[in-house]
């Protein structure tokens, strides 16, 4: 098994040269202290954690998995020690609110750390990501008192967090949940119900686990508008935030046996009259929970991209080293028994497809993360609103398109190794299994596509897309003076043209038949994803070409990026036309089948 | 976990109505006794084996896997008993040579049984498929004496067979193998070497295992032309075909830990001066081994298709039963808390994509199997030669395209179930893991594509493709008088046009630069696959439409096929254009990267 190597060169290049993070951060008081030196230092330290602490325990974590015995969940060997080191390094509070002990770092930075941690060990990373999600929700919606009670310990990493949404009969349709919250005289609630698929619901890493639970009051309105959000600690906590020593009616009924992320405990959680406190307003639970969903969904794209990069590293190394057969143009290494398989065009096709998707996916995640930061930190409300709109449009794509491509790239990496990719030894089959979940959790990708096509596009009348297209126009206007860019910019202009026209067409059709939204949604999400990858490659080229012309920078890295971009335009971008045809095919062929004809 | 249901209705319809198996078999003396009644009876019995014997032990087989202890390999609980029942039913000799105790059944029939067995339990099926491959090779190339020694017991199922090709340093490039065969005075050979990835190399199902081993004589020519084929029993066998009671220097060093097919023992095999006998001529081992490769490669497509169908069955049931959310057009089941998820266009997109690919894949496998039968049984040498040519062209596509789509369809089935698709309980994640191997073994799919593009297309000057296109022309000429077909036939005519032109273009470019072959190969394989699926759907429609018009047959089944075909044309076929662009992109963007730029 190859060890994970953090792609610091690519990350730093994207952050400083493509997205000019220094300028973005300098413009916002909340991030003004995040200097390029600080960014480099943090990324380099994170890389050490990923490479030396998390990667070495990744394979055993998969092999051993989490064990459940009478409600006690044991994480794989090494996880507890690694978690202690992670906490000691101060990583748990990286993005947390400064007033409660967090470090207030922006998502543009932390997203790259997430990619590394997920790439090195997705199961481990999940314990930390869920906590980040829970603290974000508390930070945004909880009372000052609740924040003071929970946040400092969570930022310290002494307690982890969860999000308890799904129930056996209610996943996508949370309006159907049955978990009950009964108001108590002291202002708290008693929570009773069963939640499933709860990541990090129970484990042995920390002394306490803080659950954020969706539940309904006995007299709540039916459907999603009757859902409230509660914070429910596993172990009771007093007003000062100290453990009382009492348990709180929260127990883990089982851990799931899953395809992958086996070191992550996916739990059935039983709440038996557990004491909880309302977070935010009554009956606003769903929207309160979903404020941090944009962050979590971006993380799922980062997971896939990290795993895909891990697979790429192994596959590229293997292709350079494995000798088998000869180049079609004659022996390239006549002194050895065969040539490395990298001489074969089809092996290169696989590696370039991986590289092109991974780099664009990373750039898209950064672009979305940057909008999240602007939306959170920018002093100008107009800038914040503009960023909010981009976030709304970009997140479903950064979740679904990046996780779809990430999974496919893990599968492709496996293929480069042939039979050696199918056996456990090289780790590539684990990456496939671990990456598969990102297409499913935090809203399955079909739901992301529906959110994009329905709420964010049709119901928004195409306004969010217009914001993005304007951003692309601004980029093109700036970039057209860069020598060499004129060869590439038409790719984006064509794409913009296509997407404008097809969006109008879906909006029109949907006004007559609401089924047209779901009929177009998946292909539309893929079309926007491909368009955004196109945009990202152009942004990369706009940073690369001047440096290459000036002869500055790491030339093989830069010229490799240009060649990968050209591969992307020639080989991957043509799929846009097929997607347009799929979208224009409409609902009729989907709806014609009766239930029994399936 | 849902139980597997053999798709007898689809199989019977394809066999009798689309491919008119009765006429094909009646025209050949070797298959004249395979009447429609016999076909039905055998398929129905096989369905019982698949559903009642193999499906029930599938999940535990995955969970338990094969255990290796000091060279002894134990198959999962229930496998031995199931194997005994399989043998008692006479299934092991189904396609075997009649003179040695086989039943001489055609591949068109046995292929459907393979699909069922693979769909119900791929790990179990592999023990039987490898034996079929080994007996085919012996039947074709071994001396009468060797055949008499091994075939009867293998057809009885008392002994199984293997194919020992790969070595740690030599997989795709078998010319590099190091296993040695030293001639002995008695005409036998002493075989020494290590083979890896040997399916069913060691197990506890039978009293003996017969290995077919590629090895080189000490003075053999270098490369593939120095490879010979040997038969090497694990337990020594006397001239009468009885066990002598002595071992033969064959041992299992380990079983691999793999992503899937865990109930199938994938072995490291050590041959330590094991006694073997030459099969066929010296130094013709590779071509002798490859005569049965066409059969084996077709089987790998069948594996994926069977697993995809198993996933489809579960996903379609789930979509009909799982209630969640409401139809975009308003409640369809107002009496229940939500509608079944089948009301959602995007869920239908997934199910229709599965159904469209599975049915076309099954038809393509039958079409290729029929050519294998004609090539083997037809009295007219011209017909045999024509079938040989179609086999050469069709098999790499039936292996690679069907296994790629099969895997994707298993992934899609998982997606229909959301989180429930990721946990082990429903069996869909196992199907994904089990299907993944079919893209890799028996020649990875990239190698299939290279074989198709290089040897079968460019080096054959497009002649094999011309044979297929003529078959399509004949079909169109016959079908254009069928009322209603005029709407659909242009899909095929357009496709033929495209593939003619792009084939010419690749042949031209390859004459200047041999790298153009590998640069085009994968997309070309996919283009031919999509074209063949198109052809298959038209053949299905040509059988369905007259029956629908006559009001005969199972109307929901027939109208479901028409609607699935229309979905295929509207939604899946448009990808052809993107594939053409990929092919025409040529080698340049692939070859530009230096090794260190990857």
HADDOCK unambig.tbl for C-alpha pairs under 7 A between the chains (distance, minus, plus):
assign (segid A and resid 170 and name CA) (segid B and resid 324 and name CA) 6.98 0.50 0.50
assign (segid A and resid 172 and name CA) (segid B and resid 324 and name CA) 6.86 0.50 0.50
assign (segid A and resid 173 and name CA) (segid B and resid 324 and name CA) 5.37 0.50 0.50
assign (segid A and resid 173 and name CA) (segid B and resid 325 and name CA) 5.35 0.50 0.50
assign (segid A and resid 256 and name CA) (segid B and resid 423 and name CA) 6.53 0.50 0.50
assign (segid A and resid 257 and name CA) (segid B and resid 423 and name CA) 5.68 0.50 0.50
assign (segid A and resid 257 and name CA) (segid B and resid 424 and name CA) 5.63 0.50 0.50
assign (segid A and resid 258 and name CA) (segid B and resid 422 and name CA) 5.85 0.50 0.50
assign (segid A and resid 258 and name CA) (segid B and resid 423 and name CA) 4.14 0.50 0.50
assign (segid A and resid 258 and name CA) (segid B and resid 424 and name CA) 5.37 0.50 0.50
assign (segid A and resid 259 and name CA) (segid B and resid 422 and name CA) 5.75 0.50 0.50
assign (segid A and resid 259 and name CA) (segid B and resid 423 and name CA) 6.08 0.50 0.50
assign (segid A and resid 259 and name CA) (segid B and resid 424 and name CA) 6.58 0.50 0.50
assign (segid A and resid 259 and name CA) (segid B and resid 429 and name CA) 5.95 0.50 0.50
assign (segid A and resid 316 and name CA) (segid B and resid 598 and name CA) 6.58 0.50 0.50
assign (segid A and resid 320 and name CA) (segid B and resid 595 and name CA) 6.99 0.50 0.50
assign (segid A and resid 324 and name CA) (segid B and resid 170 and name CA) 6.99 0.50 0.50
assign (segid A and resid 324 and name CA) (segid B and resid 172 and name CA) 6.87 0.50 0.50
assign (segid A and resid 324 and name CA) (segid B and resid 173 and name CA) 5.36 0.50 0.50
assign (segid A and resid 325 and name CA) (segid B and resid 173 and name CA) 5.36 0.50 0.50
assign (segid A and resid 328 and name CA) (segid B and resid 514 and name CA) 5.72 0.50 0.50
assign (segid A and resid 328 and name CA) (segid B and resid 515 and name CA) 5.80 0.50 0.50
assign (segid A and resid 329 and name CA) (segid B and resid 514 and name CA) 6.34 0.50 0.50
assign (segid A and resid 329 and name CA) (segid B and resid 515 and name CA) 6.94 0.50 0.50
assign (segid A and resid 344 and name CA) (segid B and resid 518 and name CA) 6.87 0.50 0.50
assign (segid A and resid 345 and name CA) (segid B and resid 515 and name CA) 6.51 0.50 0.50
assign (segid A and resid 345 and name CA) (segid B and resid 518 and name CA) 5.16 0.50 0.50
assign (segid A and resid 345 and name CA) (segid B and resid 519 and name CA) 5.12 0.50 0.50
assign (segid A and resid 345 and name CA) (segid B and resid 590 and name CA) 6.04 0.50 0.50
assign (segid A and resid 345 and name CA) (segid B and resid 591 and name CA) 6.64 0.50 0.50
assign (segid A and resid 346 and name CA) (segid B and resid 446 and name CA) 6.85 0.50 0.50
assign (segid A and resid 346 and name CA) (segid B and resid 518 and name CA) 5.44 0.50 0.50
assign (segid A and resid 346 and name CA) (segid B and resid 519 and name CA) 5.89 0.50 0.50
assign (segid A and resid 348 and name CA) (segid B and resid 590 and name CA) 5.95 0.50 0.50
assign (segid A and resid 349 and name CA) (segid B and resid 590 and name CA) 6.17 0.50 0.50
assign (segid A and resid 415 and name CA) (segid B and resid 440 and name CA) 6.90 0.50 0.50
assign (segid A and resid 418 and name CA) (segid B and resid 440 and name CA) 5.66 0.50 0.50
assign (segid A and resid 418 and name CA) (segid B and resid 444 and name CA) 6.38 0.50 0.50
assign (segid A and resid 419 and name CA) (segid B and resid 440 and name CA) 6.24 0.50 0.50
assign (segid A and resid 419 and name CA) (segid B and resid 441 and name CA) 6.81 0.50 0.50
assign (segid A and resid 422 and name CA) (segid B and resid 258 and name CA) 5.84 0.50 0.50
assign (segid A and resid 422 and name CA) (segid B and resid 259 and name CA) 5.75 0.50 0.50
assign (segid A and resid 422 and name CA) (segid B and resid 437 and name CA) 6.87 0.50 0.50
assign (segid A and resid 423 and name CA) (segid B and resid 256 and name CA) 6.53 0.50 0.50
assign (segid A and resid 423 and name CA) (segid B and resid 257 and name CA) 5.69 0.50 0.50
assign (segid A and resid 423 and name CA) (segid B and resid 258 and name CA) 4.15 0.50 0.50
assign (segid A and resid 423 and name CA) (segid B and resid 259 and name CA) 6.08 0.50 0.50
assign (segid A and resid 424 and name CA) (segid B and resid 257 and name CA) 5.65 0.50 0.50
assign (segid A and resid 424 and name CA) (segid B and resid 258 and name CA) 5.38 0.50 0.50
assign (segid A and resid 424 and name CA) (segid B and resid 259 and name CA) 6.59 0.50 0.50
assign (segid A and resid 429 and name CA) (segid B and resid 259 and name CA) 5.95 0.50 0.50
assign (segid A and resid 437 and name CA) (segid B and resid 422 and name CA) 6.86 0.50 0.50
assign (segid A and resid 440 and name CA) (segid B and resid 415 and name CA) 6.90 0.50 0.50
assign (segid A and resid 440 and name CA) (segid B and resid 418 and name CA) 5.65 0.50 0.50
assign (segid A and resid 440 and name CA) (segid B and resid 419 and name CA) 6.24 0.50 0.50
assign (segid A and resid 441 and name CA) (segid B and resid 419 and name CA) 6.82 0.50 0.50
assign (segid A and resid 444 and name CA) (segid B and resid 418 and name CA) 6.38 0.50 0.50
assign (segid A and resid 446 and name CA) (segid B and resid 346 and name CA) 6.87 0.50 0.50
assign (segid A and resid 514 and name CA) (segid B and resid 328 and name CA) 5.71 0.50 0.50
assign (segid A and resid 514 and name CA) (segid B and resid 329 and name CA) 6.32 0.50 0.50
assign (segid A and resid 515 and name CA) (segid B and resid 328 and name CA) 5.77 0.50 0.50
assign (segid A and resid 515 and name CA) (segid B and resid 329 and name CA) 6.91 0.50 0.50
assign (segid A and resid 515 and name CA) (segid B and resid 345 and name CA) 6.50 0.50 0.50
assign (segid A and resid 518 and name CA) (segid B and resid 344 and name CA) 6.87 0.50 0.50
assign (segid A and resid 518 and name CA) (segid B and resid 345 and name CA) 5.15 0.50 0.50
assign (segid A and resid 518 and name CA) (segid B and resid 346 and name CA) 5.44 0.50 0.50
assign (segid A and resid 519 and name CA) (segid B and resid 345 and name CA) 5.12 0.50 0.50
assign (segid A and resid 519 and name CA) (segid B and resid 346 and name CA) 5.90 0.50 0.50
assign (segid A and resid 556 and name CA) (segid B and resid 597 and name CA) 5.72 0.50 0.50
assign (segid A and resid 557 and name CA) (segid B and resid 597 and name CA) 6.32 0.50 0.50
assign (segid A and resid 560 and name CA) (segid B and resid 593 and name CA) 6.44 0.50 0.50
assign (segid A and resid 560 and name CA) (segid B and resid 597 and name CA) 5.03 0.50 0.50
assign (segid A and resid 563 and name CA) (segid B and resid 589 and name CA) 6.82 0.50 0.50
assign (segid A and resid 563 and name CA) (segid B and resid 592 and name CA) 6.77 0.50 0.50
assign (segid A and resid 563 and name CA) (segid B and resid 593 and name CA) 6.52 0.50 0.50
assign (segid A and resid 566 and name CA) (segid B and resid 589 and name CA) 6.53 0.50 0.50
assign (segid A and resid 567 and name CA) (segid B and resid 589 and name CA) 5.23 0.50 0.50
assign (segid A and resid 567 and name CA) (segid B and resid 590 and name CA) 6.95 0.50 0.50
assign (segid A and resid 570 and name CA) (segid B and resid 582 and name CA) 6.80 0.50 0.50
assign (segid A and resid 570 and name CA) (segid B and resid 585 and name CA) 5.84 0.50 0.50
assign (segid A and resid 571 and name CA) (segid B and resid 582 and name CA) 4.99 0.50 0.50
assign (segid A and resid 571 and name CA) (segid B and resid 585 and name CA) 6.72 0.50 0.50
assign (segid A and resid 574 and name CA) (segid B and resid 578 and name CA) 5.16 0.50 0.50
assign (segid A and resid 574 and name CA) (segid B and resid 581 and name CA) 6.45 0.50 0.50
assign (segid A and resid 575 and name CA) (segid B and resid 578 and name CA) 5.06 0.50 0.50
assign (segid A and resid 577 and name CA) (segid B and resid 578 and name CA) 6.91 0.50 0.50
assign (segid A and resid 578 and name CA) (segid B and resid 574 and name CA) 5.16 0.50 0.50
assign (segid A and resid 578 and name CA) (segid B and resid 575 and name CA) 5.07 0.50 0.50
assign (segid A and resid 578 and name CA) (segid B and resid 577 and name CA) 6.89 0.50 0.50
assign (segid A and resid 578 and name CA) (segid B and resid 578 and name CA) 6.43 0.50 0.50
assign (segid A and resid 581 and name CA) (segid B and resid 574 and name CA) 6.46 0.50 0.50
assign (segid A and resid 582 and name CA) (segid B and resid 570 and name CA) 6.82 0.50 0.50
assign (segid A and resid 582 and name CA) (segid B and resid 571 and name CA) 5.01 0.50 0.50
assign (segid A and resid 585 and name CA) (segid B and resid 570 and name CA) 5.85 0.50 0.50
assign (segid A and resid 585 and name CA) (segid B and resid 571 and name CA) 6.74 0.50 0.50
assign (segid A and resid 589 and name CA) (segid B and resid 563 and name CA) 6.84 0.50 0.50
assign (segid A and resid 589 and name CA) (segid B and resid 566 and name CA) 6.54 0.50 0.50
assign (segid A and resid 589 and name CA) (segid B and resid 567 and name CA) 5.26 0.50 0.50
assign (segid A and resid 590 and name CA) (segid B and resid 345 and name CA) 6.06 0.50 0.50
assign (segid A and resid 590 and name CA) (segid B and resid 348 and name CA) 5.96 0.50 0.50
assign (segid A and resid 590 and name CA) (segid B and resid 349 and name CA) 6.16 0.50 0.50
assign (segid A and resid 590 and name CA) (segid B and resid 567 and name CA) 6.96 0.50 0.50
assign (segid A and resid 591 and name CA) (segid B and resid 345 and name CA) 6.67 0.50 0.50
assign (segid A and resid 592 and name CA) (segid B and resid 563 and name CA) 6.78 0.50 0.50
assign (segid A and resid 593 and name CA) (segid B and resid 560 and name CA) 6.46 0.50 0.50
assign (segid A and resid 593 and name CA) (segid B and resid 563 and name CA) 6.53 0.50 0.50
assign (segid A and resid 595 and name CA) (segid B and resid 320 and name CA) 6.99 0.50 0.50
assign (segid A and resid 597 and name CA) (segid B and resid 556 and name CA) 5.73 0.50 0.50
assign (segid A and resid 597 and name CA) (segid B and resid 557 and name CA) 6.32 0.50 0.50
assign (segid A and resid 597 and name CA) (segid B and resid 560 and name CA) 5.03 0.50 0.50
assign (segid A and resid 598 and name CA) (segid B and resid 316 and name CA) 6.60 0.50 0.50
